[in-house]
Amino acid sequence: MSLQVVPAAGAVLERVLDDTYSIWNDGLSREHYGKSWAAQVKTPWGAGHLDRIALVDGPHVVSSAKRYDLSLRFDGRIRRVLGIGAVFTAEAHRGRGAARELLSRMLDTAVAEGFEFAMLFSEIPPAFYERLEFVPVPLTEWTIEVDQKRGGAPAMLVRSGDDRDLPNIIEMSAARAAGARLALDRSEDFIRFGITRKRLQSGLAPAGMRTTEFLVVEEGHQAVAYLVATAQDGRWMIEEAGDRDPSGARLGAMLQVMLARYPSERVPEIRGWWPQSLVPPQLTIAASMPTQEVLMIRPLRDRLLPLPPLASAEVVYWHSDYF
Ligand SMILES: CC(C)(COP(=O)(O)OP(=O)(O)OC[C@H]1O[C@@H](n2cnc3c(N)ncnc32)[C@H](O)[C@@H]1OP(=O)(O)O)[C@@H](O)C(=O)NCCC(=O)NCCS
């Protein structure tokens, strides 16, 4: 067996997409699953920060994974982080160390390329990644309830967000992350990529299955609060949100406006990976639980450096940045 890591392109990419489709299709057809990937790597952020690689044995594609080149603010310093996603081994090759081999080669390459940490979301029990020295980062998913104002929605200019709002959104995002010990360092291109990916997942899904909303509250021609949400099966996920006002009052009012458009007998369940420092007065927390997908991290260079334990209140990580 002579295993090699290659970029997933051409026939290798098609094989990887065929193999991974049944797990990560998100309701898309196989054709649209391929289109969504192609469109993501064509975005300005995706083109320079996202790819897929494969572990091949001659003509056989054994394992594959996605690589994200991320920027993380951790304990006050900006670190370059390798994000690893969609780790997969073809069924015929499982249980023989292929995924482990691919991951250790990825980590070695990342060290050589100057990455300081590696991060992933585990969809399987984390022991597999713990053996590769990853440690879990606590993340909480909140279910929230919005006090639905009687007598109508608050009077406020809520409009669709667009490109010109991104500088304001960066500011709101950075202000919210400033107090955290661990948060992504989010550029304009990166935020645009996240919104594009959500829109692709909605736009390419069967009609009516999923919608993505990107809304802002405007004051004096500036976005002063924003929200990106996806809706599916009567459930909303707040993908990311921000408010220039630390109390989050405009964000809460924006949710009231959105809810006012819905028939009251079909109140959606609203969830989000809210930073604990942002609870608008109109919201109450109905439930909280650890996220199903476990965020894990490991240092690459300072291997002997023990990671100081993190509490979930010290982490700001929006669902839109789940990979
Ligand atoms: C998880 C996966 C990539 C492992 O690939 P692999 O090449 O068989 O992995 P390795 O041979 O290096 O390691 C095998 C170990 O993976 C772990 N593992 C594999 N599948 C697992 C699962 N569903 N749940 C828990 N652990 C699992 C076990 O610890 C196993 O160890 P064991 O053989 O001693 O029981 C493969 O099972 C797969 O593609 N699964 C479907 C996609 C998926 O769930 N990917 C993970 C996303 S985070």
The ligand as an ORCA input file, in Angstrom:
! r2SCAN-3c Opt
* xyz 0 1
  C     -14.971      8.301     11.457
  C     -14.210      7.752     10.266
  C     -13.665      8.878      9.427
  C     -13.050      6.893     10.782
  O     -12.327      6.423      9.655
  P     -11.328      5.167      9.774
  O     -10.357      5.260      8.653
  O     -12.095      3.939      9.925
  O     -10.615      5.539     11.157
  P      -9.344      4.860     11.802
  O      -9.187      3.469     11.258
  O      -8.195      5.779     11.724
  O      -9.797      4.827     13.304
  C     -10.877      3.994     13.658
  C     -11.470      4.606     14.886
  O     -12.426      5.599     14.533
  C     -13.382      5.692     15.571
  N     -14.687      5.679     14.940
  C     -15.001      5.412     13.675
  N     -16.310      5.543     13.463
  C     -16.839      5.914     14.592
  C     -18.142      6.201     14.998
  N     -19.190      6.157     14.173
  N     -18.323      6.537     16.276
  C     -17.291      6.570     17.134
  N     -16.027      6.336     16.811
  C     -15.813      5.986     15.551
  C     -13.164      4.538     16.485
  O     -12.481      5.064     17.589
  C     -12.263      3.631     15.699
  O     -11.405      2.950     16.541
  P     -11.535      1.349     16.629
  O     -11.294      0.857     15.246
  O     -10.473      1.009     17.588
  O     -12.917      1.127     17.110
  C     -15.113      6.820      9.373
  O     -15.755      5.875     10.215
  C     -16.163      7.577      8.594
  O     -15.921      8.033      7.490
  N     -17.368      7.723      9.148
  C     -18.447      8.457      8.503
  C     -18.148      9.954      8.484
  C     -17.948     10.535      9.850
  O     -18.714     10.315     10.778
  N     -16.872     11.305      9.991
  C     -16.477     11.949     11.228
  C     -16.882     13.361     11.185
  S     -16.356     14.186     12.634
*
